[in-house]
Amino acid sequence: MEHQSTFYKNILLLIAIGIAGLYFGGGWVVDGATELARLFGLSESVIGLTIVAIGTSLPELVTSAVAAYKNNTDMAVGNAIGSNIFNILWIIGF
């Protein structure tokens, strides 16, 4: 019973580390890409339409890539379809 408790604590720790990694990694990618775009003289609208969109899609892309690598194609396809449907409905709702 004690082994199972340790297992769940380790899983929760890994989930927390993954969430923190996604949060900080996404922020660093968007901030860094935005600064590079400004150095190259791109307008704010181009930055908003491209770099920020890519930065917010990276976690979904990584999740799908890892799922495909582990031969879990259902997870990869479901993530891609679910994300696209959510994004489309969110924009239409706006």
C-alpha positions in Angstrom: 0.0 0.0 0.0 2.9 2.4 0.8 4.4 1.7 -2.6 1.2 2.7 -4.3 1.1 6.0 -2.4 4.6 6.8 -3.4 3.8 6.0 -7.0 0.9 8.5 -7.0 3.0 11.2 -5.3 5.6 10.8 -8.0 3.0 11.0 -10.8 1.5 14.1 -9.2 5.0 15.6 -9.0 5.7 14.9 -12.7 2.3 16.4 -13.7 3.1 19.6 -11.7 6.6 19.8 -13.3 5.0 19.3 -16.7 2.5 22.0 -16.2 5.2 24.4 -14.9 7.4 23.5 -17.9 4.5 24.2 -20.3 3.7 27.5 -18.6 7.3 28.9 -18.5 8.4 27.3 -21.8 5.4 28.8 -23.7 6.1 32.2 -22.2 9.8 32.1 -23.1 9.1 31.0 -26.6 6.5 33.8 -27.2 8.6 36.5 -25.4 11.8 35.5 -27.3 10.1 35.3 -30.7 8.4 38.6 -30.1 11.7 40.3 -29.3 13.3 38.8 -32.4 10.4 40.0 -34.5 10.7 43.5 -33.1 14.5 43.4 -33.9 13.6 42.6 -37.5 11.1 45.4 -37.6 7.9 43.4 -37.9 4.6 45.1 -37.0 2.7 44.3 -33.9 -0.2 42.8 -36.0 2.2 40.4 -37.7 3.6 39.4 -34.4 0.2 38.9 -32.9 -1.1 36.9 -35.9 1.9 34.6 -36.3 4.3 34.3 -33.4 1.7 34.3 -30.6 -0.5 31.8 -32.5 2.5 29.5 -32.9 3.5 29.9 -29.3 0.0 29.0 -28.0 -0.1 26.0 -30.3 3.3 24.5 -29.3 2.0 22.6 -26.3 -0.6 20.8 -28.4 2.0 20.1 -31.1 4.4 18.6 -28.5 1.6 16.5 -26.9 0.6 15.1 -30.3 4.2 14.4 -31.3 5.0 12.6 -28.1 1.7 10.6 -28.4 2.6 9.7 -32.0 6.2 8.7 -31.0 4.7 6.4 -28.4 2.4 4.8 -31.0 -0.7 6.3 -29.3 -2.2 7.6 -32.5 -5.7 8.0 -31.1 -4.3 10.5 -28.5 -2.5 12.4 -31.2 -5.5 12.6 -33.6 -7.9 13.4 -30.7 -5.7 16.2 -29.5 -5.4 17.8 -32.9 -9.1 17.5 -33.7 -10.2 18.6 -30.3 -7.9 21.6 -30.2 -8.9 22.7 -33.7 -12.6 22.4 -32.9 -12.2 24.3 -29.6 -10.2 27.1 -31.3 -12.8 27.4 -34.1 -15.7 27.5 -31.7 -13.9 30.0 -29.5 -13.2 32.4 -32.4 -16.8 32.0 -33.7 -18.1 32.7 -30.3 -16.0 35.8 -30.0 
